[in-house]
Amino acid sequence: MDQMKSESLTPDIQTSGFGSQSTSGSSTLETIKDTVADKLHAAAGVIQQKAGQNEDSPVAGYAGQAAGWLDNAADYVRDVDPQKVKSDLQYQVRQNPGRSLLVAGAAGLLLGFLLRR
């Protein structure tokens, strides 16, 4: 009986480690996602506004399309589930380790080239 009382009094504590998130980590992630999505949406609005001012320009159509892509990206960022992305990425790496190494190496070279300048 004492064991049942002690188990019910023990708080549920979720540690913050690899692959798990605490409550504050989740809210921080949500805040970051909302901030990024808001900035993408704002950028889309600015592009759309500039394209509307220059409707006669041949670039206006491309600017409108880019604004649409930014709006879609903002919606994606707002709705993305990080755990699903993580599991999908792990699955792809396990299925294609060689390709994953090539992509990671190419990304590293590109970042190194861009950051060196």
Backbone as XML, in Angstrom:
<?xml version="1.0"?>
<chain id="A" units="angstrom">
  <residue number="1" name="MET">
    <atom name="N" x="0.810" y="-1.176" z="0.000"/>
    <atom name="CA" x="0.000" y="0.000" z="0.000"/>
    <atom name="C" x="0.863" y="1.253" z="0.000"/>
  </residue>
  <residue number="2" name="ASP">
    <atom name="N" x="1.948" y="1.256" z="0.800"/>
    <atom name="CA" x="2.833" y="2.406" z="0.821"/>
    <atom name="C" x="3.499" y="2.609" z="-0.535"/>
  </residue>
  <residue number="3" name="GLN">
    <atom name="N" x="3.769" y="1.517" z="-1.226"/>
    <atom name="CA" x="4.384" y="1.623" z="-2.536"/>
    <atom name="C" x="3.429" y="2.293" z="-3.523"/>
  </residue>
  <residue number="4" name="MET">
    <atom name="N" x="2.150" y="1.990" z="-3.461"/>
    <atom name="CA" x="1.178" y="2.614" z="-4.346"/>
    <atom name="C" x="1.081" y="4.098" z="-4.067"/>
  </residue>
  <residue number="5" name="LYS">
    <atom name="N" x="1.145" y="4.502" z="-2.797"/>
    <atom name="CA" x="1.098" y="5.921" z="-2.458"/>
    <atom name="C" x="2.327" y="6.647" z="-2.985"/>
  </residue>
  <residue number="6" name="SER">
    <atom name="N" x="3.489" y="6.039" z="-2.840"/>
    <atom name="CA" x="4.709" y="6.702" z="-3.284"/>
    <atom name="C" x="4.746" y="6.815" z="-4.811"/>
  </residue>
  <residue number="7" name="GLU">
    <atom name="N" x="4.200" y="5.819" z="-5.523"/>
    <atom name="CA" x="4.167" y="5.888" z="-6.981"/>
    <atom name="C" x="3.233" y="6.990" z="-7.453"/>
  </residue>
  <residue number="8" name="SER">
    <atom name="N" x="2.116" y="7.165" z="-6.787"/>
    <atom name="CA" x="1.174" y="8.184" z="-7.220"/>
    <atom name="C" x="1.660" y="9.581" z="-6.874"/>
  </residue>
  <residue number="9" name="LEU">
    <atom name="N" x="2.550" y="9.708" z="-5.896"/>
    <atom name="CA" x="3.079" y="11.010" z="-5.514"/>
    <atom name="C" x="4.302" y="11.401" z="-6.322"/>
  </residue>
  <residue number="10" name="THR">
    <atom name="N" x="4.859" y="10.470" z="-7.034"/>
    <atom name="CA" x="6.041" y="10.754" z="-7.830"/>
    <atom name="C" x="5.640" y="11.539" z="-9.063"/>
  </residue>
  <residue number="11" name="PRO">
    <atom name="N" x="6.226" y="12.743" z="-9.254"/>
    <atom name="CA" x="5.853" y="13.538" z="-10.430"/>
    <atom name="C" x="6.416" y="12.921" z="-11.702"/>
  </residue>
  <residue number="12" name="ASP">
    <atom name="N" x="5.693" y="13.130" z="-12.789"/>
    <atom name="CA" x="6.168" y="12.678" z="-14.093"/>
    <atom name="C" x="7.123" y="13.724" z="-14.627"/>
  </residue>
  <residue number="13" name="ILE">
    <atom name="N" x="8.378" y="13.389" z="-14.693"/>
    <atom name="CA" x="9.390" y="14.318" z="-15.165"/>
    <atom name="C" x="9.930" y="13.788" z="-16.471"/>
  </residue>
  <residue number="14" name="GLN">
    <atom name="N" x="9.892" y="14.640" z="-17.487"/>
    <atom name="CA" x="10.432" y="14.260" z="-18.790"/>
    <atom name="C" x="11.766" y="14.965" z="-18.945"/>
  </residue>
  <residue number="15" name="THR">
    <atom name="N" x="12.807" y="14.207" z="-19.104"/>
    <atom name="CA" x="14.124" y="14.801" z="-19.227"/>
    <atom name="C" x="14.338" y="15.284" z="-20.638"/>
  </residue>
  <residue number="16" name="SER">
    <atom name="N" x="15.203" y="16.268" z="-20.752"/>
    <atom name="CA" x="15.526" y="16.797" z="-22.061"/>
    <atom name="C" x="16.801" y="16.139" z="-22.543"/>
  </residue>
  <residue number="17" name="GLY">
    <atom name="N" x="16.670" y="15.260" z="-23.503"/>
    <atom name="CA" x="17.825" y="14.564" z="-24.047"/>
    <atom name="C" x="17.659" y="14.397" z="-25.531"/>
  </residue>
  <residue number="18" name="PHE">
    <atom name="N" x="18.516" y="13.610" z="-26.130"/>
    <atom name="CA" x="18.431" y="13.388" z="-27.561"/>
    <atom name="C" x="17.155" y="12.638" z="-27.881"/>
  </residue>
  <residue number="19" name="GLY">
    <atom name="N" x="16.352" y="13.213" z="-28.761"/>
    <atom name="CA" x="15.134" y="12.542" z="-29.182"/>
    <atom name="C" x="13.941" y="12.811" z="-28.296"/>
  </residue>
  <residue number="20" name="SER">
    <atom name="N" x="14.123" y="13.565" z="-27.212"/>
    <atom name="CA" x="12.984" y="13.925" z="-26.379"/>
    <atom name="C" x="13.010" y="15.413" z="-26.138"/>
  </residue>
  <residue number="21" name="GLN">
    <atom name="N" x="11.840" y="15.970" z="-25.873"/>
    <atom name="CA" x="11.746" y="17.399" z="-25.650"/>
    <atom name="C" x="10.994" y="17.646" z="-24.371"/>
  </residue>
  <residue number="22" name="SER">
    <atom name="N" x="11.461" y="18.623" z="-23.603"/>
    <atom name="CA" x="10.728" y="19.028" z="-22.424"/>
    <atom name="C" x="9.637" y="20.002" z="-22.846"/>
  </residue>
  <residue number="23" name="THR">
    <atom name="N" x="8.786" y="20.362" z="-21.912"/>
    <atom name="CA" x="7.696" y="21.271" z="-22.237"/>
    <atom name="C" x="8.226" y="22.625" z="-22.674"/>
  </residue>
  <residue number="24" name="SER">
    <atom name="N" x="9.251" y="23.137" z="-21.990"/>
    <atom name="CA" x="9.796" y="24.438" z="-22.371"/>
    <atom name="C" x="10.496" y="24.360" z="-23.720"/>
  </residue>
  <residue number="25" name="GLY">
    <atom name="N" x="11.122" y="23.221" z="-24.038"/>
    <atom name="CA" x="11.757" y="23.056" z="-25.341"/>
    <atom name="C" x="10.743" y="23.060" z="-26.459"/>
  </residue>
  <residue number="26" name="SER">
    <atom name="N" x="9.594" y="22.456" z="-26.197"/>
    <atom name="CA" x="8.531" y="22.424" z="-27.190"/>
    <atom name="C" x="7.984" y="23.821" z="-27.438"/>
  </residue>
  <residue number="27" name="SER">
    <atom name="N" x="7.788" y="24.599" z="-26.388"/>
    <atom name="CA" x="7.257" y="25.944" z="-26.565"/>
    <atom name="C" x="8.283" y="26.837" z="-27.243"/>
  </residue>
  <residue number="28" name="THR">
    <atom name="N" x="9.570" y="26.622" z="-26.960"/>
    <atom name="CA" x="10.611" y="27.387" z="-27.630"/>
    <atom name="C" x="10.622" y="27.062" z="-29.114"/>
  </residue>
  <residue number="29" name="LEU">
    <atom name="N" x="10.482" y="25.797" z="-29.447"/>
    <atom name="CA" x="10.436" y="25.398" z="-30.846"/>
    <atom name="C" x="9.225" y="26.010" z="-31.542"/>
  </residue>
  <residue number="30" name="GLU">
    <atom name="N" x="8.090" y="25.999" z="-30.880"/>
    <atom name="CA" x="6.884" y="26.603" z="-31.458"/>
    <atom name="C" x="7.089" y="28.101" z="-31.691"/>
  </residue>
  <residue number="31" name="THR">
    <atom name="N" x="7.746" y="28.770" z="-30.753"/>
    <atom name="CA" x="8.014" y="30.201" z="-30.896"/>
    <atom name="C" x="8.915" y="30.461" z="-32.092"/>
  </residue>
  <residue number="32" name="ILE">
    <atom name="N" x="9.953" y="29.642" z="-32.243"/>
    <atom name="CA" x="10.870" y="29.798" z="-33.368"/>
    <atom name="C" x="10.137" y="29.529" z="-34.681"/>
  </residue>
  <residue number="33" name="LYS">
    <atom name="N" x="9.341" y="28.464" z="-34.712"/>
    <atom name="CA" x="8.580" y="28.145" z="-35.927"/>
    <atom name="C" x="7.651" y="29.293" z="-36.297"/>
  </residue>
  <residue number="34" name="ASP">
    <atom name="N" x="6.948" y="29.859" z="-35.311"/>
    <atom name="CA" x="6.030" y="30.961" z="-35.585"/>
    <atom name="C" x="6.776" y="32.199" z="-36.080"/>
  </residue>
  <residue number="35" name="THR">
    <atom name="N" x="7.933" y="32.476" z="-35.487"/>
    <atom name="CA" x="8.723" y="33.632" z="-35.908"/>
    <atom name="C" x="9.189" y="33.481" z="-37.351"/>
  </residue>
  <residue number="36" name="VAL">
    <atom name="N" x="9.717" y="32.309" z="-37.682"/>
    <atom name="CA" x="10.186" y="32.068" z="-39.051"/>
    <atom name="C" x="9.021" y="32.149" z="-40.030"/>
  </residue>
  <residue number="37" name="ALA">
    <atom name="N" x="7.891" y="31.545" z="-39.681"/>
    <atom name="CA" x="6.725" y="31.564" z="-40.564"/>
    <atom name="C" x="6.217" y="32.996" z="-40.755"/>
  </residue>
  <residue number="38" name="ASP">
    <atom name="N" x="6.203" y="33.781" z="-39.689"/>
    <atom name="CA" x="5.760" y="35.177" z="-39.804"/>
    <atom name="C" x="6.687" y="35.988" z="-40.702"/>
  </residue>
  <residue number="39" name="LYS">
    <atom name="N" x="7.982" y="35.753" z="-40.581"/>
    <atom name="CA" x="8.936" y="36.490" z="-41.424"/>
    <atom name="C" x="8.820" y="36.072" z="-42.886"/>
  </residue>
  <residue number="40" name="LEU">
    <atom name="N" x="8.608" y="34.793" z="-43.142"/>
    <atom name="CA" x="8.405" y="34.344" z="-44.519"/>
    <atom name="C" x="7.144" y="34.958" z="-45.106"/>
  </residue>
  <residue number="41" name="HIS">
    <atom name="N" x="6.088" y="34.993" z="-44.310"/>
    <atom name="CA" x="4.830" y="35.581" z="-44.776"/>
    <atom name="C" x="4.994" y="37.080" z="-45.029"/>
  </residue>
  <residue number="42" name="ALA">
    <atom name="N" x="5.724" y="37.771" z="-44.157"/>
    <atom name="CA" x="5.966" y="39.202" z="-44.341"/>
    <atom name="C" x="6.783" y="39.458" z="-45.611"/>
  </residue>
  <residue number="43" name="ALA">
    <atom name="N" x="7.794" y="38.610" z="-45.851"/>
    <atom name="CA" x="8.596" y="38.757" z="-47.067"/>
    <atom name="C" x="7.737" y="38.538" z="-48.311"/>
  </residue>
  <residue number="44" name="ALA">
    <atom name="N" x="6.838" y="37.570" z="-48.242"/>
    <atom name="CA" x="5.929" y="37.323" z="-49.366"/>
    <atom name="C" x="5.047" y="38.537" z="-49.602"/>
  </residue>
  <residue number="45" name="GLY">
    <atom name="N" x="4.580" y="39.154" z="-48.534"/>
    <atom name="CA" x="3.744" y="40.351" z="-48.668"/>
    <atom name="C" x="4.492" y="41.507" z="-49.306"/>
  </residue>
  <residue number="46" name="VAL">
    <atom name="N" x="5.747" y="41.694" z="-48.925"/>
    <atom name="CA" x="6.559" y="42.769" z="-49.500"/>
    <atom name="C" x="6.794" y="42.514" z="-50.983"/>
  </residue>
  <residue number="47" name="ILE">
    <atom name="N" x="7.113" y="41.284" z="-51.336"/>
    <atom name="CA" x="7.336" y="40.952" z="-52.749"/>
    <atom name="C" x="6.058" y="41.156" z="-53.551"/>
  </residue>
  <residue number="48" name="GLN">
    <atom name="N" x="4.927" y="40.724" z="-52.992"/>
    <atom name="CA" x="3.648" y="40.883" z="-53.685"/>
    <atom name="C" x="3.320" y="42.363" z="-53.877"/>
  </residue>
  <residue number="49" name="GLN">
    <atom name="N" x="3.611" y="43.168" z="-52.860"/>
    <atom name="CA" x="3.348" y="44.604" z="-52.948"/>
    <atom name="C" x="4.218" y="45.247" z="-54.017"/>
  </residue>
  <residue number="50" name="LYS">
    <atom name="N" x="5.494" y="44.905" z="-54.045"/>
    <atom name="CA" x="6.404" y="45.458" z="-55.066"/>
    <atom name="C" x="5.996" y="45.002" z="-56.465"/>
  </residue>
  <residue number="51" name="ALA">
    <atom name="N" x="5.554" y="43.755" z="-56.579"/>
    <atom name="CA" x="5.117" y="43.250" z="-57.879"/>
    <atom name="C" x="3.854" y="43.965" z="-58.325"/>
  </residue>
  <residue number="52" name="GLY">
    <atom name="N" x="2.974" y="44.304" z="-57.378"/>
    <atom name="CA" x="1.747" y="45.018" z="-57.712"/>
    <atom name="C" x="2.008" y="46.428" z="-58.192"/>
  </residue>
  <residue number="53" name="GLN">
    <atom name="N" x="3.076" y="47.038" z="-57.704"/>
    <atom name="CA" x="3.423" y="48.390" z="-58.128"/>
    <atom name="C" x="3.969" y="48.402" z="-59.551"/>
  </residue>
  <residue number="54" name="ASN">
    <atom name="N" x="4.582" y="47.325" z="-59.954"/>
    <atom name="CA" x="5.185" y="47.235" z="-61.288"/>
    <atom name="C" x="4.506" y="46.141" z="-62.108"/>
  </residue>
  <residue number="55" name="GLU">
    <atom name="N" x="3.203" y="46.219" z="-62.260"/>
    <atom name="CA" x="2.470" y="45.169" z="-62.979"/>
    <atom name="C" x="2.866" y="45.065" z="-64.442"/>
  </residue>
  <residue number="56" name="ASP">
    <atom name="N" x="3.360" y="46.149" z="-65.019"/>
    <atom name="CA" x="3.740" y="46.138" z="-66.440"/>
    <atom name="C" x="5.080" y="45.443" z="-66.671"/>
  </residue>
  <residue number="57" name="SER">
    <atom name="N" x="5.838" y="45.255" z="-65.619"/>
    <atom name="CA" x="7.156" y="44.653" z="-65.737"/>
    <atom name="C" x="7.021" y="43.149" z="-66.007"/>
  </residue>
  <residue number="58" name="PRO">
    <atom name="N" x="7.900" y="42.609" z="-66.849"/>
    <atom name="CA" x="7.859" y="41.162" z="-67.100"/>
    <atom name="C" x="8.271" y="40.345" z="-65.865"/>
  </residue>
  <residue number="59" name="VAL">
    <atom name="N" x="8.895" y="40.988" z="-64.910"/>
    <atom name="CA" x="9.345" y="40.304" z="-63.697"/>
    <atom name="C" x="8.193" y="40.157" z="-62.696"/>
  </residue>
  <residue number="60" name="ALA">
    <atom name="N" x="7.114" y="40.906" z="-62.872"/>
    <atom name="CA" x="6.006" y="40.893" z="-61.912"/>
    <atom name="C" x="5.398" y="39.494" z="-61.753"/>
  </residue>
  <residue number="61" name="GLY">
    <atom name="N" x="5.292" y="38.767" z="-62.834"/>
    <atom name="CA" x="4.745" y="37.412" z="-62.762"/>
    <atom name="C" x="5.627" y="36.487" z="-61.932"/>
  </residue>
  <residue number="62" name="TYR">
    <atom name="N" x="6.938" y="36.605" z="-62.129"/>
    <atom name="CA" x="7.872" y="35.797" z="-61.346"/>
    <atom name="C" x="7.858" y="36.197" z="-59.879"/>
  </residue>
  <residue number="63" name="ALA">
    <atom name="N" x="7.720" y="37.500" z="-59.627"/>
    <atom name="CA" x="7.666" y="37.979" z="-58.244"/>
    <atom name="C" x="6.415" y="37.449" z="-57.545"/>
  </residue>
  <residue number="64" name="GLY">
    <atom name="N" x="5.302" y="37.428" z="-58.254"/>
    <atom name="CA" x="4.066" y="36.878" z="-57.686"/>
    <atom name="C" x="4.209" y="35.394" z="-57.381"/>
  </residue>
  <residue number="65" name="GLN">
    <atom name="N" x="4.879" y="34.680" z="-58.272"/>
    <atom name="CA" x="5.103" y="33.254" z="-58.062"/>
    <atom name="C" x="6.020" y="33.027" z="-56.857"/>
  </residue>
  <residue number="66" name="ALA">
    <atom name="N" x="7.060" y="33.847" z="-56.734"/>
    <atom name="CA" x="7.975" y="33.730" z="-55.590"/>
    <atom name="C" x="7.241" y="34.035" z="-54.291"/>
  </residue>
  <residue number="67" name="ALA">
    <atom name="N" x="6.354" y="35.022" z="-54.312"/>
    <atom name="CA" x="5.571" y="35.352" z="-53.124"/>
    <atom name="C" x="4.671" y="34.175" z="-52.737"/>
  </residue>
  <residue number="68" name="GLY">
    <atom name="N" x="4.097" y="33.511" z="-53.716"/>
    <atom name="CA" x="3.280" y="32.332" z="-53.448"/>
    <atom name="C" x="4.098" y="31.208" z="-52.826"/>
  </residue>
  <residue number="69" name="TRP">
    <atom name="N" x="5.324" y="31.025" z="-53.333"/>
    <atom name="CA" x="6.197" y="29.994" z="-52.765"/>
    <atom name="C" x="6.545" y="30.320" z="-51.313"/>
  </residue>
  <residue number="70" name="LEU">
    <atom name="N" x="6.805" y="31.603" z="-51.037"/>
    <atom name="CA" x="7.128" y="31.992" z="-49.664"/>
    <atom name="C" x="5.935" y="31.781" z="-48.738"/>
  </residue>
  <residue number="71" name="ASP">
    <atom name="N" x="4.736" y="32.083" z="-49.223"/>
    <atom name="CA" x="3.538" y="31.825" z="-48.416"/>
    <atom name="C" x="3.382" y="30.327" z="-48.137"/>
  </residue>
  <residue number="72" name="ASN">
    <atom name="N" x="3.608" y="29.507" z="-49.153"/>
    <atom name="CA" x="3.533" y="28.051" z="-48.958"/>
    <atom name="C" x="4.600" y="27.571" z="-47.973"/>
  </residue>
  <residue number="73" name="ALA">
    <atom name="N" x="5.797" y="28.150" z="-48.070"/>
    <atom name="CA" x="6.868" y="27.784" z="-47.140"/>
    <atom name="C" x="6.498" y="28.184" z="-45.715"/>
  </residue>
  <residue number="74" name="ALA">
    <atom name="N" x="5.866" y="29.347" z="-45.556"/>
    <atom name="CA" x="5.439" y="29.790" z="-44.223"/>
    <atom name="C" x="4.407" y="28.827" z="-43.645"/>
  </residue>
  <residue number="75" name="ASP">
    <atom name="N" x="3.475" y="28.388" z="-44.463"/>
    <atom name="CA" x="2.467" y="27.418" z="-44.004"/>
    <atom name="C" x="3.122" y="26.094" z="-43.629"/>
  </residue>
  <residue number="76" name="TYR">
    <atom name="N" x="4.091" y="25.658" z="-44.425"/>
    <atom name="CA" x="4.785" y="24.400" z="-44.145"/>
    <atom name="C" x="5.535" y="24.479" z="-42.818"/>
  </residue>
  <residue number="77" name="VAL">
    <atom name="N" x="6.262" y="25.587" z="-42.615"/>
    <atom name="CA" x="7.028" y="25.754" z="-41.376"/>
    <atom name="C" x="6.099" y="25.746" z="-40.173"/>
  </residue>
  <residue number="78" name="ARG">
    <atom name="N" x="4.958" y="26.389" z="-40.307"/>
    <atom name="CA" x="4.008" y="26.458" z="-39.206"/>
    <atom name="C" x="3.427" y="25.075" z="-38.873"/>
  </residue>
  <residue number="79" name="ASP">
    <atom name="N" x="3.239" y="24.226" z="-39.883"/>
    <atom name="CA" x="2.567" y="22.933" z="-39.696"/>
    <atom name="C" x="3.510" y="21.739" z="-39.541"/>
  </residue>
  <residue number="80" name="VAL">
    <atom name="N" x="4.811" y="21.926" z="-39.744"/>
    <atom name="CA" x="5.738" y="20.798" z="-39.747"/>
    <atom name="C" x="5.858" y="20.179" z="-38.347"/>
  </residue>
  <residue number="81" name="ASP">
    <atom name="N" x="5.970" y="18.851" z="-38.326"/>
    <atom name="CA" x="6.169" y="18.108" z="-37.083"/>
    <atom name="C" x="7.623" y="17.662" z="-37.039"/>
  </residue>
  <residue number="82" name="PRO">
    <atom name="N" x="8.421" y="18.231" z="-36.133"/>
    <atom name="CA" x="9.857" y="17.912" z="-36.111"/>
    <atom name="C" x="10.149" y="16.424" z="-35.885"/>
  </residue>
  <residue number="83" name="GLN">
    <atom name="N" x="9.329" y="15.739" z="-35.101"/>
    <atom name="CA" x="9.567" y="14.323" z="-34.852"/>
    <atom name="C" x="9.368" y="13.500" z="-36.125"/>
  </residue>
  <residue number="84" name="LYS">
    <atom name="N" x="8.390" y="13.875" z="-36.943"/>
    <atom name="CA" x="8.158" y="13.171" z="-38.202"/>
    <atom name="C" x="9.311" y="13.419" z="-39.172"/>
  </residue>
  <residue number="85" name="VAL">
    <atom name="N" x="9.790" y="14.658" z="-39.218"/>
    <atom name="CA" x="10.928" y="14.971" z="-40.084"/>
    <atom name="C" x="12.153" y="14.169" z="-39.648"/>
  </residue>
  <residue number="86" name="LYS">
    <atom name="N" x="12.368" y="14.097" z="-38.337"/>
    <atom name="CA" x="13.511" y="13.349" z="-37.808"/>
    <atom name="C" x="13.413" y="11.871" z="-38.180"/>
  </residue>
  <residue number="87" name="SER">
    <atom name="N" x="12.245" y="11.280" z="-38.001"/>
    <atom name="CA" x="12.097" y="9.853" z="-38.310"/>
    <atom name="C" x="12.218" y="9.599" z="-39.809"/>
  </residue>
  <residue number="88" name="ASP">
    <atom name="N" x="11.683" y="10.493" z="-40.645"/>
    <atom name="CA" x="11.828" y="10.344" z="-42.095"/>
    <atom name="C" x="13.290" y="10.440" z="-42.513"/>
  </residue>
  <residue number="89" name="LEU">
    <atom name="N" x="14.022" y="11.366" z="-41.917"/>
    <atom name="CA" x="15.431" y="11.540" z="-42.237"/>
    <atom name="C" x="16.240" y="10.317" z="-41.811"/>
  </residue>
  <residue number="90" name="GLN">
    <atom name="N" x="15.958" y="9.805" z="-40.622"/>
    <atom name="CA" x="16.655" y="8.607" z="-40.162"/>
    <atom name="C" x="16.370" y="7.422" z="-41.081"/>
  </residue>
  <residue number="91" name="TYR">
    <atom name="N" x="15.138" y="7.293" z="-41.531"/>
    <atom name="CA" x="14.773" y="6.205" z="-42.436"/>
    <atom name="C" x="15.553" y="6.320" z="-43.746"/>
  </residue>
  <residue number="92" name="GLN">
    <atom name="N" x="15.611" y="7.529" z="-44.310"/>
    <atom name="CA" x="16.318" y="7.727" z="-45.575"/>
    <atom name="C" x="17.803" y="7.428" z="-45.434"/>
  </residue>
  <residue number="93" name="VAL">
    <atom name="N" x="18.404" y="7.846" z="-44.315"/>
    <atom name="CA" x="19.828" y="7.593" z="-44.103"/>
    <atom name="C" x="20.084" y="6.096" z="-43.972"/>
  </residue>
  <residue number="94" name="ARG">
    <atom name="N" x="19.198" y="5.393" z="-43.288"/>
    <atom name="CA" x="19.379" y="3.943" z="-43.123"/>
    <atom name="C" x="19.188" y="3.207" z="-44.450"/>
  </residue>
  <residue number="95" name="GLN">
    <atom name="N" x="18.282" y="3.688" z="-45.279"/>
    <atom name="CA" x="18.023" y="3.024" z="-46.560"/>
    <atom name="C" x="19.107" y="3.320" z="-47.589"/>
  </residue>
  <residue number="96" name="ASN">
    <atom name="N" x="19.667" y="4.535" z="-47.574"/>
    <atom name="CA" x="20.651" y="4.958" z="-48.572"/>
    <atom name="C" x="21.850" y="5.621" z="-47.897"/>
  </residue>
  <residue number="97" name="PRO">
    <atom name="N" x="22.695" y="4.858" z="-47.206"/>
    <atom name="CA" x="23.808" y="5.484" z="-46.488"/>
    <atom name="C" x="24.842" y="6.128" z="-47.416"/>
  </residue>
  <residue number="98" name="GLY">
    <atom name="N" x="25.094" y="5.527" z="-48.556"/>
    <atom name="CA" x="26.067" y="6.096" z="-49.490"/>
    <atom name="C" x="25.614" y="7.435" z="-50.033"/>
  </residue>
  <residue number="99" name="ARG">
    <atom name="N" x="24.381" y="7.494" z="-50.471"/>
    <atom name="CA" x="23.833" y="8.749" z="-50.991"/>
    <atom name="C" x="23.805" y="9.810" z="-49.896"/>
  </residue>
  <residue number="100" name="SER">
    <atom name="N" x="23.475" y="9.398" z="-48.679"/>
    <atom name="CA" x="23.429" y="10.340" z="-47.562"/>
    <atom name="C" x="24.802" y="10.939" z="-47.293"/>
  </residue>
  <residue number="101" name="LEU">
    <atom name="N" x="25.839" y="10.098" z="-47.364"/>
    <atom name="CA" x="27.197" y="10.607" z="-47.180"/>
    <atom name="C" x="27.599" y="11.568" z="-48.290"/>
  </residue>
  <residue number="102" name="LEU">
    <atom name="N" x="27.222" y="11.255" z="-49.512"/>
    <atom name="CA" x="27.536" y="12.153" z="-50.629"/>
    <atom name="C" x="26.831" y="13.500" z="-50.477"/>
  </residue>
  <residue number="103" name="VAL">
    <atom name="N" x="25.562" y="13.477" z="-50.105"/>
    <atom name="CA" x="24.805" y="14.718" z="-49.927"/>
    <atom name="C" x="25.398" y="15.530" z="-48.778"/>
  </residue>
  <residue number="104" name="ALA">
    <atom name="N" x="25.725" y="14.865" z="-47.667"/>
    <atom name="CA" x="26.310" y="15.568" z="-46.520"/>
    <atom name="C" x="27.669" y="16.166" z="-46.892"/>
  </residue>
  <residue number="105" name="GLY">
    <atom name="N" x="28.470" y="15.422" z="-47.637"/>
    <atom name="CA" x="29.773" y="15.937" z="-48.068"/>
    <atom name="C" x="29.632" y="17.123" z="-48.999"/>
  </residue>
  <residue number="106" name="ALA">
    <atom name="N" x="28.709" y="17.031" z="-49.949"/>
    <atom name="CA" x="28.496" y="18.147" z="-50.875"/>
    <atom name="C" x="27.984" y="19.381" z="-50.133"/>
  </residue>
  <residue number="107" name="ALA">
    <atom name="N" x="27.077" y="19.178" z="-49.183"/>
    <atom name="CA" x="26.569" y="20.303" z="-48.399"/>
    <atom name="C" x="27.690" y="20.925" z="-47.573"/>
  </residue>
  <residue number="108" name="GLY">
    <atom name="N" x="28.560" y="20.090" z="-47.015"/>
    <atom name="CA" x="29.697" y="20.603" z="-46.245"/>
    <atom name="C" x="30.652" y="21.406" z="-47.101"/>
  </residue>
  <residue number="109" name="LEU">
    <atom name="N" x="30.942" y="20.908" z="-48.292"/>
    <atom name="CA" x="31.821" y="21.653" z="-49.201"/>
    <atom name="C" x="31.195" y="22.987" z="-49.604"/>
  </residue>
  <residue number="110" name="LEU">
    <atom name="N" x="29.909" y="22.967" z="-49.898"/>
    <atom name="CA" x="29.217" y="24.199" z="-50.290"/>
    <atom name="C" x="29.218" y="25.210" z="-49.142"/>
  </residue>
  <residue number="111" name="LEU">
    <atom name="N" x="28.899" y="24.748" z="-47.949"/>
    <atom name="CA" x="28.913" y="25.660" z="-46.793"/>
    <atom name="C" x="30.320" y="26.181" z="-46.522"/>
  </residue>
  <residue number="112" name="GLY">
    <atom name="N" x="31.317" y="25.320" z="-46.629"/>
    <atom name="CA" x="32.693" y="25.760" z="-46.438"/>
    <atom name="C" x="33.096" y="26.805" z="-47.457"/>
  </residue>
  <residue number="113" name="PHE">
    <atom name="N" x="32.697" y="26.607" z="-48.690"/>
    <atom name="CA" x="32.999" y="27.582" z="-49.740"/>
    <atom name="C" x="32.300" y="28.910" z="-49.474"/>
  </residue>
  <residue number="114" name="LEU">
    <atom name="N" x="31.024" y="28.852" z="-49.075"/>
    <atom name="CA" x="30.272" y="30.087" z="-48.837"/>
    <atom name="C" x="30.767" y="30.834" z="-47.600"/>
  </residue>
  <residue number="115" name="LEU">
    <atom name="N" x="31.120" y="30.099" z="-46.552"/>
    <atom name="CA" x="31.538" y="30.750" z="-45.311"/>
    <atom name="C" x="32.988" y="31.253" z="-45.357"/>
  </residue>
  <residue number="116" name="ARG">
    <atom name="N" x="33.770" y="30.718" z="-46.259"/>
    <atom name="CA" x="35.156" y="31.170" z="-46.374"/>
    <atom name="C" x="35.225" y="32.587" z="-46.914"/>
  </residue>
  <residue number="117" name="ARG">
    <atom name="N" x="34.310" y="32.949" z="-47.763"/>
    <atom name="CA" x="34.341" y="34.276" z="-48.391"/>
    <atom name="C" x="33.828" y="35.313" z="-47.497"/>
  </residue>
</chain>
